[in-house]
């Protein structure tokens, strides 16, 4: 499967899971000069900056293991850009959290 399509499927699945947990999706694929944040969501006035990692195999480890220090730095800087853009928005407490969502997709053909 094409990596871009797999990533899109993973991000859409993650957004659906977050909605089911009571989050409101504010933005998917937020981009600024510092990088990208897959999903920005809001629940109880707290912003959640979500990195989604989707894999078809665990042969290279768990998906979250790919979120290294460099990626975390970029996410933090991108989150600050988002907050700056949204500073006048009501309902935001100024609190935020960073999340990693792992999506693992495995297709077993002719399983039985």
N, CA, C and O atoms as a GROMACS GRO file, in nm:
protein
  448
    1UNK      N    1   0.085  -0.118   0.000
    1UNK     CA    2   0.000   0.000   0.000
    1UNK      C    3   0.089   0.124   0.000
    1UNK      O    4   0.193   0.126   0.066
    2UNK      N    5   0.049   0.223  -0.072
    2UNK     CA    6   0.119   0.350  -0.078
    2UNK      C    7   0.130   0.411   0.062
    2UNK      O    8   0.031   0.416   0.136
    3UNK      N    9   0.250   0.458   0.099
    3UNK     CA   10   0.272   0.513   0.234
    3UNK      C   11   0.184   0.634   0.263
    3UNK      O   12   0.136   0.651   0.375
    4UNK      N   13   0.162   0.717   0.162
    4UNK     CA   14   0.079   0.836   0.182
    4UNK      C   15  -0.065   0.798   0.211
    4UNK      O   16  -0.130   0.855   0.298
    5UNK      N   17  -0.115   0.699   0.136
    5UNK     CA   18  -0.253   0.651   0.159
    5UNK      C   19  -0.264   0.587   0.297
    5UNK      O   20  -0.361   0.611   0.368
    6UNK      N   21  -0.166   0.507   0.334
    6UNK     CA   22  -0.166   0.444   0.466
    6UNK      C   23  -0.167   0.550   0.576
    6UNK      O   24  -0.242   0.539   0.673
    7UNK      N   25  -0.085   0.654   0.560
    7UNK     CA   26  -0.082   0.762   0.658
    7UNK      C   27  -0.215   0.835   0.668
    7UNK      O   28  -0.259   0.869   0.778
    8UNK      N   29  -0.278   0.858   0.554
    8UNK     CA   30  -0.408   0.926   0.553
    8UNK      C   31  -0.514   0.840   0.622
    8UNK      O   32  -0.597   0.892   0.698
    9UNK      N   33  -0.513   0.711   0.596
    9UNK     CA   34  -0.606   0.620   0.663
    9UNK      C   35  -0.584   0.624   0.814
    9UNK      O   36  -0.680   0.629   0.891
   10UNK      N   37  -0.458   0.621   0.855
   10UNK     CA   38  -0.426   0.626   0.998
   10UNK      C   39  -0.472   0.754   1.063
   10UNK      O   40  -0.528   0.751   1.173
   11UNK      N   41  -0.449   0.868   0.997
   11UNK     CA   42  -0.490   0.996   1.055
   11UNK      C   43  -0.642   1.008   1.064
   11UNK      O   44  -0.694   1.060   1.163
   12UNK      N   45  -0.712   0.960   0.963
   12UNK     CA   46  -0.859   0.964   0.968
   12UNK      C   47  -0.912   0.872   1.078
   12UNK      O   48  -1.009   0.907   1.146
   13UNK      N   49  -0.850   0.756   1.094
   13UNK     CA   50  -0.890   0.664   1.200
   13UNK      C   51  -0.864   0.728   1.337
   13UNK      O   52  -0.949   0.720   1.426
   14UNK      N   53  -0.748   0.789   1.353
   14UNK     CA   54  -0.714   0.855   1.480
   14UNK      C   55  -0.814   0.967   1.510
   14UNK      O   56  -0.856   0.981   1.624
   15UNK      N   57  -0.851   1.046   1.409
   15UNK     CA   58  -0.947   1.154   1.430
   15UNK      C   59  -1.082   1.097   1.475
   15UNK      O   60  -1.147   1.154   1.563
   16UNK      N   61  -1.124   0.986   1.416
   16UNK     CA   62  -1.250   0.923   1.456
   16UNK      C   63  -1.244   0.876   1.601
   16UNK      O   64  -1.340   0.892   1.676
   17UNK      N   65  -1.131   0.817   1.641
   17UNK     CA   66  -1.114   0.770   1.779
   17UNK      C   67  -1.118   0.889   1.875
   17UNK      O   68  -1.182   0.881   1.980
   18UNK      N   69  -1.051   0.996   1.840
   18UNK     CA   70  -1.052   1.114   1.926
   18UNK      C   71  -1.192   1.172   1.940
   18UNK      O   72  -1.234   1.209   2.050
   19UNK      N   73  -1.265   1.180   1.830
   19UNK     CA   74  -1.404   1.228   1.838
   19UNK      C   75  -1.487   1.142   1.932
   19UNK      O   76  -1.565   1.193   2.013
   20UNK      N   77  -1.470   1.011   1.921
   20UNK     CA   78  -1.544   0.918   2.007
   20UNK      C   79  -1.509   0.938   2.155
   20UNK      O   80  -1.590   0.906   2.243
   21UNK      N   81  -1.390   0.990   2.182
   21UNK     CA   82  -1.348   1.017   2.319
   21UNK      C   83  -1.383   1.158   2.365
   21UNK      O   84  -1.345   1.199   2.475
   22UNK      N   85  -1.456   1.232   2.282
   22UNK     CA   86  -1.503   1.363   2.322
   22UNK      C   87  -1.418   1.480   2.278
   22UNK      O   88  -1.441   1.593   2.322
   23UNK      N   89  -1.320   1.457   2.194
   23UNK     CA   90  -1.237   1.565   2.141
   23UNK      C   91  -1.305   1.628   2.021
   23UNK      O   92  -1.375   1.562   1.945
   24UNK      N   93  -1.283   1.758   2.005
   24UNK     CA   94  -1.328   1.828   1.885
   24UNK      C   95  -1.204   1.852   1.800
   24UNK      O   96  -1.107   1.913   1.846
   25UNK      N   97  -1.207   1.805   1.676
   25UNK     CA   98  -1.093   1.821   1.587
   25UNK      C   99  -1.094   1.964   1.534
   25UNK      O  100  -1.189   2.007   1.469
   26UNK      N  101  -0.987   2.037   1.563
   26UNK     CA  102  -0.975   2.174   1.515
   26UNK      C  103  -0.904   2.181   1.381
   26UNK      O  104  -0.938   2.263   1.295
   27UNK      N  105  -0.806   2.095   1.363
   27UNK     CA  106  -0.726   2.099   1.241
   27UNK      C  107  -0.657   1.966   1.219
   27UNK      O  108  -0.605   1.906   1.312
   28UNK      N  109  -0.656   1.922   1.094
   28UNK     CA  110  -0.575   1.806   1.057
   28UNK      C  111  -0.467   1.857   0.963
   28UNK      O  112  -0.491   1.943   0.879
   29UNK      N  113  -0.349   1.803   0.978
   29UNK     CA  114  -0.234   1.839   0.895
   29UNK      C  115  -0.202   1.989   0.903
   29UNK      O  116  -0.187   2.056   0.801
   30UNK      N  117  -0.192   2.038   1.025
   30UNK     CA  118  -0.154   2.177   1.046
   30UNK      C  119  -0.006   2.193   1.009
   30UNK      O  120   0.078   2.116   1.054
   31UNK      N  121   0.022   2.292   0.926
   31UNK     CA  122   0.160   2.316   0.883
   31UNK      C  123   0.202   2.460   0.913
   31UNK      O  124   0.124   2.554   0.898
   32UNK      N  125   0.326   2.473   0.954
   32UNK     CA  126   0.387   2.604   0.968
   32UNK      C  127   0.535   2.588   0.934
   32UNK      O  128   0.578   2.479   0.895
   33UNK      N  129   0.612   2.693   0.949
   33UNK     CA  130   0.753   2.686   0.910
   33UNK      C  131   0.834   2.586   0.992
   33UNK      O  132   0.941   2.544   0.950
   34UNK      N  133   0.783   2.549   1.109
   34UNK     CA  134   0.856   2.457   1.197
   34UNK      C  135   0.822   2.310   1.174
   34UNK      O  136   0.891   2.222   1.226
   35UNK      N  137   0.718   2.284   1.098
   35UNK     CA  138   0.683   2.146   1.073
   35UNK      C  139   0.533   2.126   1.065
   35UNK      O  140   0.457   2.218   1.036
   36UNK      N  141   0.492   2.003   1.092
   36UNK     CA  142   0.352   1.966   1.079
   36UNK      C  143   0.305   1.896   1.206
   36UNK      O  144   0.380   1.827   1.274
   37UNK      N  145   0.178   1.918   1.236
   37UNK     CA  146   0.112   1.844   1.342
   37UNK      C  147  -0.005   1.772   1.277
   37UNK      O  148  -0.088   1.834   1.210
   38UNK      N  149  -0.012   1.642   1.297
   38UNK     CA  150  -0.114   1.563   1.229
   38UNK      C  151  -0.255   1.604   1.267
   38UNK      O  152  -0.340   1.625   1.181
   39UNK      N  153  -0.280   1.617   1.397
   39UNK     CA  154  -0.414   1.654   1.444
   39UNK      C  155  -0.400   1.750   1.562
   39UNK      O  156  -0.320   1.730   1.653
   40UNK      N  157  -0.481   1.856   1.556
   40UNK     CA  158  -0.495   1.945   1.671
   40UNK      C  159  -0.640   1.931   1.715
   40UNK      O  160  -0.732   1.955   1.637
   41UNK      N  161  -0.658   1.892   1.840
   41UNK     CA  162  -0.792   1.868   1.892
   41UNK      C  163  -0.811   1.944   2.023
   41UNK      O  164  -0.715   1.989   2.085
   42UNK      N  165  -0.936   1.957   2.063
   42UNK     CA  166  -0.970   2.030   2.185
   42UNK      C  167  -1.068   1.949   2.267
   42UNK      O  168  -1.167   1.897   2.215
   43UNK      N  169  -1.041   1.940   2.396
   43UNK     CA  170  -1.135   1.879   2.491
   43UNK      C  171  -1.119   1.949   2.624
   43UNK      O  172  -1.009   1.963   2.676
   44UNK      N  173  -1.229   1.993   2.678
   44UNK     CA  174  -1.230   2.060   2.809
   44UNK      C  175  -1.136   2.180   2.813
   44UNK      O  176  -1.072   2.206   2.915
   45UNK      N  177  -1.126   2.253   2.702
   45UNK     CA  178  -1.042   2.372   2.696
   45UNK      C  179  -0.894   2.345   2.681
   45UNK      O  180  -0.814   2.439   2.678
   46UNK      N  181  -0.856   2.220   2.671
   46UNK     CA  182  -0.714   2.182   2.659
   46UNK      C  183  -0.685   2.138   2.516
   46UNK      O  184  -0.753   2.051   2.462
   47UNK      N  185  -0.583   2.198   2.457
   47UNK     CA  186  -0.542   2.161   2.323
   47UNK      C  187  -0.460   2.033   2.327
   47UNK      O  188  -0.372   2.015   2.412
   48UNK      N  189  -0.489   1.944   2.235
   48UNK     CA  190  -0.412   1.821   2.220
   48UNK      C  191  -0.344   1.825   2.084
   48UNK      O  192  -0.409   1.836   1.980
   49UNK      N  193  -0.213   1.816   2.086
   49UNK     CA  194  -0.135   1.810   1.963
   49UNK      C  195  -0.098   1.663   1.943
   49UNK      O  196  -0.028   1.604   2.025
   50UNK      N  197  -0.146   1.605   1.834
   50UNK     CA  198  -0.140   1.460   1.816
   50UNK      C  199  -0.054   1.422   1.696
   50UNK      O  200  -0.078   1.469   1.584
   51UNK      N  201   0.043   1.339   1.721
   51UNK     CA  202   0.123   1.278   1.615
   51UNK      C  203   0.068   1.138   1.593
   51UNK      O  204   0.054   1.060   1.687
   52UNK      N  205   0.037   1.106   1.468
   52UNK     CA  206  -0.019   0.975   1.435
   52UNK      C  207   0.087   0.897   1.359
   52UNK      O  208   0.145   0.946   1.261
   53UNK      N  209   0.112   0.777   1.404
   53UNK     CA  210   0.206   0.688   1.337
   53UNK      C  211   0.133   0.560   1.298
   53UNK      O  212   0.077   0.491   1.383
   54UNK      N  213   0.133   0.531   1.169
   54UNK     CA  214   0.061   0.415   1.117
   54UNK      C  215   0.161   0.320   1.054
   54UNK      O  216   0.251   0.362   0.981
   55UNK      N  217   0.146   0.193   1.084
   55UNK     CA  218   0.235   0.092   1.030
   55UNK      C  219   0.156  -0.032   0.986
   55UNK      O  220   0.048  -0.061   1.037
   56UNK      N  221   0.213  -0.102   0.890
   56UNK     CA  222   0.157  -0.229   0.845
   56UNK      C  223   0.230  -0.347   0.907
   56UNK      O  224   0.185  -0.462   0.898
   57UNK      N  225   0.342  -0.319   0.969
   57UNK     CA  226   0.424  -0.424   1.026
   57UNK      C  227   0.493  -0.371   1.151
   57UNK      O  228   0.524  -0.252   1.160
   58UNK      N  229   0.518  -0.459   1.243
   58UNK     CA  230   0.592  -0.420   1.363
   58UNK      C  231   0.739  -0.460   1.353
   58UNK      O  232   0.811  -0.460   1.453
   59UNK      N  233   0.784  -0.495   1.232
   59UNK     CA  234   0.921  -0.542   1.215
   59UNK      C  235   1.025  -0.434   1.246
   59UNK      O  236   1.140  -0.466   1.273
   60UNK      N  237   0.986  -0.308   1.244
   60UNK     CA  238   1.077  -0.199   1.279
   60UNK      C  239   1.044  -0.141   1.415
   60UNK      O  240   1.090  -0.031   1.448
   61UNK      N  241   0.966  -0.212   1.495
   61UNK     CA  242   0.930  -0.165   1.628
   61UNK      C  243   0.792  -0.102   1.628
   61UNK      O  244   0.725  -0.095   1.525
   62UNK      N  245   0.752  -0.057   1.746
   62UNK     CA  246   0.621   0.008   1.760
   62UNK      C  247   0.621   0.142   1.688
   62UNK      O  248   0.724   0.208   1.681
   63UNK      N  249   0.508   0.182   1.636
   63UNK     CA  250   0.501   0.309   1.564
   63UNK      C  251   0.547   0.429   1.646
   63UNK      O  252   0.612   0.518   1.592
   64UNK      N  253   0.514   0.434   1.773
   64UNK     CA  254   0.550   0.549   1.857
   64UNK      C  255   0.700   0.565   1.873
   64UNK      O  256   0.748   0.674   1.904
   65UNK      N  257   0.775   0.459   1.854
   65UNK     CA  258   0.920   0.467   1.866
   65UNK      C  259   0.982   0.558   1.760
   65UNK      O  260   1.096   0.601   1.773
   66UNK      N  261   0.906   0.589   1.654
   66UNK     CA  262   0.955   0.677   1.548
   66UNK      C  263   0.945   0.825   1.586
   66UNK      O  264   0.995   0.911   1.514
   67UNK      N  265   0.881   0.855   1.699
   67UNK     CA  266   0.870   0.994   1.744
   67UNK      C  267   0.993   1.023   1.832
   67UNK      O  268   0.990   1.008   1.954
   68UNK      N  269   1.098   1.064   1.764
   68UNK     CA  270   1.225   1.087   1.833
   68UNK      C  271   1.234   1.231   1.885
   68UNK      O  272   1.141   1.310   1.869
   69UNK      N  273   1.346   1.263   1.946
   69UNK     CA  274   1.366   1.396   2.005
   69UNK      C  275   1.353   1.506   1.901
   69UNK      O  276   1.295   1.611   1.929
   70UNK      N  277   1.405   1.484   1.784
   70UNK     CA  278   1.396   1.584   1.676
   70UNK      C  279   1.251   1.612   1.641
   70UNK      O  280   1.211   1.728   1.627
   71UNK      N  281   1.171   1.507   1.626
   71UNK     CA  282   1.029   1.523   1.594
   71UNK      C  283   0.956   1.594   1.708
   71UNK      O  284   0.872   1.680   1.682
   72UNK      N  285   0.988   1.561   1.832
   72UNK     CA  286   0.924   1.626   1.947
   72UNK      C  287   0.955   1.777   1.948
   72UNK      O  288   0.867   1.858   1.978
   73UNK      N  289   1.079   1.814   1.916
   73UNK     CA  290   1.115   1.956   1.911
   73UNK      C  291   1.033   2.028   1.804
   73UNK      O  292   0.981   2.137   1.828
   74UNK      N  293   1.022   1.967   1.686
   74UNK     CA  294   0.944   2.028   1.579
   74UNK      C  295   0.798   2.042   1.619
   74UNK      O  296   0.734   2.143   1.590
   75UNK      N  297   0.745   1.940   1.685
   75UNK     CA  298   0.605   1.947   1.729
   75UNK      C  299   0.583   2.060   1.828
   75UNK      O  300   0.484   2.132   1.819
   76UNK      N  301   0.675   2.076   1.921
   76UNK     CA  302   0.662   2.182   2.021
   76UNK      C  303   0.665   2.320   1.955
   76UNK      O  304   0.585   2.407   1.988
   77UNK      N  305   0.757   2.339   1.860
   77UNK     CA  306   0.764   2.467   1.791
   77UNK      C  307   0.640   2.491   1.706
   77UNK      O  308   0.588   2.603   1.704
   78UNK      N  309   0.592   2.388   1.638
   78UNK     CA  310   0.470   2.402   1.558
   78UNK      C  311   0.350   2.430   1.648
   78UNK      O  312   0.261   2.506   1.611
   79UNK      N  313   0.346   2.367   1.765
   79UNK     CA  314   0.237   2.392   1.859
   79UNK      C  315   0.236   2.537   1.904
   79UNK      O  316   0.130   2.598   1.916
   80UNK      N  317   0.353   2.594   1.929
   80UNK     CA  318   0.361   2.735   1.966
   80UNK      C  319   0.307   2.825   1.855
   80UNK      O  320   0.240   2.925   1.881
   81UNK      N  321   0.337   2.790   1.730
   81UNK     CA  322   0.283   2.866   1.617
   81UNK      C  323   0.130   2.858   1.616
   81UNK      O  324   0.063   2.959   1.596
   82UNK      N  325   0.077   2.738   1.636
   82UNK     CA  326  -0.068   2.722   1.636
   82UNK      C  327  -0.131   2.804   1.748
   82UNK      O  328  -0.231   2.872   1.727
   83UNK      N  329  -0.074   2.796   1.866
   83UNK     CA  330  -0.126   2.871   1.981
   83UNK      C  331  -0.123   3.021   1.952
   83UNK      O  332  -0.218   3.092   1.983
   84UNK      N  333  -0.015   3.068   1.892
   84UNK     CA  334  -0.005   3.210   1.858
   84UNK      C  335  -0.116   3.250   1.760
   84UNK      O  336  -0.178   3.356   1.775
   85UNK      N  337  -0.142   3.165   1.662
   85UNK     CA  338  -0.248   3.194   1.566
   85UNK      C  339  -0.386   3.195   1.631
   85UNK      O  340  -0.476   3.267   1.586
   86UNK      N  341  -0.404   3.115   1.735
   86UNK     CA  342  -0.535   3.098   1.798
   86UNK      C  343  -0.548   3.176   1.928
   86UNK      O  344  -0.645   3.154   2.002
   87UNK      N  345  -0.456   3.265   1.960
   87UNK     CA  346  -0.451   3.327   2.092
   87UNK      C  347  -0.578   3.402   2.131
   87UNK      O  348  -0.606   3.416   2.250
   88UNK      N  349  -0.653   3.450   2.034
   88UNK     CA  350  -0.774   3.525   2.068
   88UNK      C  351  -0.899   3.437   2.070
   88UNK      O  352  -1.010   3.486   2.091
   89UNK      N  353  -0.881   3.310   2.049
   89UNK     CA  354  -0.994   3.218   2.043
   89UNK      C  355  -1.047   3.190   2.183
   89UNK      O  356  -0.970   3.157   2.274
   90UNK      N  357  -1.175   3.202   2.201
   90UNK     CA  358  -1.236   3.177   2.331
   90UNK      C  359  -1.247   3.026   2.357
   90UNK      O  360  -1.253   2.946   2.264
   91UNK      N  361  -1.248   2.990   2.482
   91UNK     CA  362  -1.262   2.850   2.520
   91UNK      C  363  -1.131   2.778   2.538
   91UNK      O  364  -1.130   2.662   2.580
   92UNK      N  365  -1.020   2.844   2.508
   92UNK     CA  366  -0.889   2.781   2.527
   92UNK      C  367  -0.832   2.825   2.660
   92UNK      O  368  -0.830   2.944   2.692
   93UNK      N  369  -0.785   2.732   2.737
   93UNK     CA  370  -0.733   2.763   2.870
   93UNK      C  371  -0.585   2.799   2.867
   93UNK      O  372  -0.531   2.852   2.964
   94UNK      N  373  -0.521   2.771   2.755
   94UNK     CA  374  -0.376   2.791   2.749
   94UNK      C  375  -0.302   2.663   2.781
   94UNK      O  376  -0.180   2.656   2.764
   95UNK      N  377  -0.374   2.563   2.828
   95UNK     CA  378  -0.312   2.434   2.858
   95UNK      C  379  -0.308   2.349   2.731
   95UNK      O  380  -0.396   2.358   2.645
   96UNK      N  381  -0.205   2.267   2.722
   96UNK     CA  382  -0.197   2.177   2.607
   96UNK      C  383  -0.129   2.048   2.649
   96UNK      O  384  -0.066   2.039   2.755
   97UNK      N  385  -0.144   1.950   2.564
   97UNK     CA  386  -0.078   1.821   2.586
   97UNK      C  387  -0.037   1.764   2.451
   97UNK      O  388  -0.094   1.799   2.347
   98UNK      N  389   0.060   1.677   2.455
   98UNK     CA  390   0.110   1.614   2.333
   98UNK      C  391   0.077   1.465   2.339
   98UNK      O  392   0.098   1.399   2.440
   99UNK      N  393   0.026   1.415   2.229
   99UNK     CA  394  -0.019   1.276   2.222
   99UNK      C  395   0.048   1.207   2.103
   99UNK      O  396   0.082   1.271   2.003
  100UNK      N  397   0.066   1.078   2.116
  100UNK     CA  398   0.106   0.994   2.003
  100UNK      C  399   0.000   0.885   1.992
  100UNK      O  400  -0.030   0.816   2.088
  101UNK      N  401  -0.055   0.872   1.871
  101UNK     CA  402  -0.152   0.765   1.847
  101UNK      C  403  -0.089   0.667   1.750
  101UNK      O  404  -0.041   0.705   1.643
  102UNK      N  405  -0.089   0.540   1.789
  102UNK     CA  406  -0.035   0.434   1.704
  102UNK      C  407  -0.150   0.362   1.635
  102UNK      O  408  -0.247   0.320   1.698
  103UNK      N  409  -0.138   0.351   1.505
  103UNK     CA  410  -0.236   0.276   1.427
  103UNK      C  411  -0.160   0.163   1.359
  103UNK      O  412  -0.064   0.186   1.286
  104UNK      N  413  -0.204   0.044   1.385
  104UNK     CA  414  -0.139  -0.074   1.326
  104UNK      C  415  -0.242  -0.144   1.239
  104UNK      O  416  -0.346  -0.187   1.288
  105UNK      N  417  -0.212  -0.155   1.111
  105UNK     CA  418  -0.304  -0.215   1.015
  105UNK      C  419  -0.242  -0.343   0.963
  105UNK      O  420  -0.133  -0.340   0.905
  106UNK      N  421  -0.310  -0.453   0.982
  106UNK     CA  422  -0.260  -0.579   0.928
  106UNK      C  423  -0.373  -0.647   0.852
  106UNK      O  424  -0.484  -0.662   0.903
  107UNK      N  425  -0.342  -0.687   0.732
  107UNK     CA  426  -0.438  -0.757   0.648
  107UNK      C  427  -0.388  -0.897   0.624
  107UNK      O  428  -0.279  -0.916   0.569
  108UNK      N  429  -0.465  -0.995   0.664
  108UNK     CA  430  -0.429  -1.134   0.644
  108UNK      C  431  -0.521  -1.192   0.538
  108UNK      O  432  -0.638  -1.218   0.564
  109UNK      N  433  -0.467  -1.212   0.419
  109UNK     CA  434  -0.546  -1.270   0.310
  109UNK      C  435  -0.559  -1.422   0.332
  109UNK      O  436  -0.469  -1.486   0.386
  110UNK      N  437  -0.669  -1.476   0.289
  110UNK     CA  438  -0.693  -1.620   0.300
  110UNK      C  439  -0.669  -1.671   0.442
  110UNK      O  440  -0.603  -1.773   0.461
  111UNK      N  441  -0.722  -1.600   0.540
  111UNK     CA  442  -0.699  -1.632   0.680
  111UNK      C  443  -0.760  -1.766   0.720
  111UNK      O  444  -0.711  -1.830   0.813
  112UNK      N  445  -0.863  -1.810   0.652
  112UNK     CA  446  -0.922  -1.942   0.681
  112UNK      C  447  -0.989  -1.996   0.559
  112UNK      O  448  -1.045  -2.105   0.562
   0.00000   0.00000   0.00000
